[in-house]
Amino acid sequence: MNEATIEGWGDILQITQKLIGSWSLNRVIESQATMQGIATFTPLDREWLAYREQGDLKLANGATVKAEREYVFSRSDGGFKVFFREDPPRLFHEISLSASPRGGLSGHAHHLCRRDEYQSAYMFLPDGTFVVRHVVSGPAKDYTMNTTYRRLA
């Protein structure tokens, strides 16, 4: 187990607790869209967090639509798991965190959705922000999505 402790985030086992609350999100889906909104992590019990994001998605053609997404997070040894909010929850990916060379914590995961492949990276930065990057490729999807989260007061 990695025992890295990062200022602002604590140790790896505290990450899910440190996520509780509201965050601004700024998303860029390269060459396709941008999104600004709010993400909220709410405890469901001692092990599970509900994640919900809502915002305005501005498409490359200039149209703006309301967008929302939900997941469920759970703590795991060395990181966390992310599940689709379904009944029963279905695993999206599991992130094992370690200290990153630039400071902070980072972890990566892979997910195959039919024939489309998701390469995901989570970076918890020393300034208290975190970034999630999904690189998606396959016959139906081809994009890179970067989302930066900043805690709301």
C-alpha positions in Angstrom: 0.0 0.0 0.0 1.3 3.5 -0.9 1.5 5.7 2.2 2.1 9.0 0.4 0.8 12.0 2.1 0.2 15.2 0.1 -0.5 18.6 1.6 -4.1 19.5 1.2 -5.2 15.9 0.4 -3.8 13.9 3.3 -2.9 10.3 2.7 -4.4 8.1 0.0 -7.0 6.6 2.2 -8.4 10.1 2.9 -9.0 11.0 -0.7 -12.7 10.1 -0.9 -13.4 12.0 2.4 -11.6 15.0 1.0 -13.9 15.0 -2.1 -17.1 15.6 0.0 -18.6 18.9 -0.9 -19.1 21.1 -4.0 -16.7 21.8 -6.7 -16.7 24.1 -9.8 -15.9 22.1 -12.9 -14.4 23.4 -16.1 -14.3 20.8 -18.9 -12.8 20.8 -22.4 -13.7 18.1 -24.9 -11.1 18.8 -27.5 -12.6 20.1 -30.8 -16.1 19.2 -29.7 -17.4 21.2 -26.6 -16.7 22.9 -23.3 -18.6 22.7 -20.1 -18.8 24.8 -17.0 -20.8 23.6 -14.0 -20.9 22.3 -10.4 -20.0 18.8 -9.2 -21.1 17.6 -5.8 -19.8 14.6 -3.8 -22.4 13.5 -1.1 -21.9 10.7 1.4 -24.3 7.8 1.0 -22.7 5.9 3.9 -19.2 5.3 5.3 -18.0 3.7 2.1 -19.9 5.3 -0.7 -20.1 8.8 -2.2 -22.7 10.0 -4.8 -21.2 12.2 -7.5 -23.5 14.5 -9.5 -22.5 17.1 -12.0 -24.6 19.7 -13.7 -23.7 22.5 -16.1 -23.9 24.1 -19.4 -22.3 22.2 -22.3 -21.4 24.5 -25.2 -21.0 22.6 -28.4 -18.5 23.4 -31.2 -21.4 24.7 -33.3 -22.3 27.3 -30.6 -25.4 25.6 -29.3 -25.6 25.3 -25.5 -27.4 22.5 -23.7 -27.9 21.5 -20.1 -25.9 18.5 -19.1 -25.7 16.2 -16.1 -23.9 13.0 -15.1 -23.9 10.8 -12.0 -21.5 8.2 -10.6 -20.9 6.5 -7.3 -17.4 6.4 -5.7 -16.2 4.0 -3.1 -12.9 3.8 -1.2 -10.5 1.0 -2.0 -7.1 0.1 -0.8 -4.7 2.6 -2.3 -7.4 4.7 -4.0 -11.0 4.5 -5.1 -13.5 2.8 -7.5 -15.9 4.7 -9.7 -19.2 3.1 -10.6 -22.0 4.0 -13.0 -25.0 5.0 -11.0 -27.2 2.0 -11.9 -29.0 -0.6 -9.9 -26.9 -2.5 -9.2 -23.9 -0.2 -9.6 -21.5 -1.2 -12.5 -17.8 -0.7 -12.2 -16.4 2.0 -14.6 -12.8 1.8 -13.3 -10.6 1.5 -10.2 -7.9 4.1 -9.5 -4.8 3.2 -7.5 -3.0 6.4 -6.4 0.6 7.1 -5.9 2.7 10.2 -5.4 3.3 12.0 -8.7 6.7 13.5 -9.7 5.2 17.0 -9.8 3.8 16.7 -6.3 0.3 15.5 -5.5 -1.3 12.1 -6.2 -2.1 10.5 -9.5 -3.6 7.3 -10.8 -4.6 5.7 -14.1 -7.3 3.2 -15.3 -8.5 1.5 -18.4 -12.1 0.7 -19.4 -13.4 -1.0 -22.5 -17.0 0.1 -23.5 -18.0 -2.3 -26.2 -15.2 -1.6 -28.7 -14.3 1.9 -27.5 -11.4 2.2 -25.1 -11.2 4.7 -22.2 -7.7 5.6 -20.8 -8.4 7.7 -17.7 -6.0 9.7 -15.4 -6.8 11.4 -12.1 -4.4 14.0 -10.7 -4.8 15.5 -7.2 -2.6 18.6 -7.2 -0.9 20.2 -4.2 -3.0 23.4 -4.7 -6.2 21.4 -3.8 -7.5 21.2 -7.3 -7.9 17.9 -9.2 -8.0 17.0 -12.9 -9.6 14.1 -14.6 -8.5 13.2 -18.2 -10.3 10.7 -20.4 -8.8 9.7 -23.7 -11.4 7.8 -25.7 -10.7 5.9 -28.9 -12.5 3.4 -31.0 -15.0 2.9 -33.8 -17.8 5.0 -32.2 -15.8 7.5 -30.1 -12.6 9.5 -30.6 -12.0 12.4 -28.2 -10.0 13.7 -25.2 -11.8 15.2 -22.3 -10.0 17.2 -19.5 -12.0 18.4 -16.4 -10.5 20.6 -13.8 -12.2 20.8 -10.3 -11.8 23.6 -7.8 -13.4 23.5 -4.4 -16.3 26.0 -3.8 -16.3 28.0 -0.6 
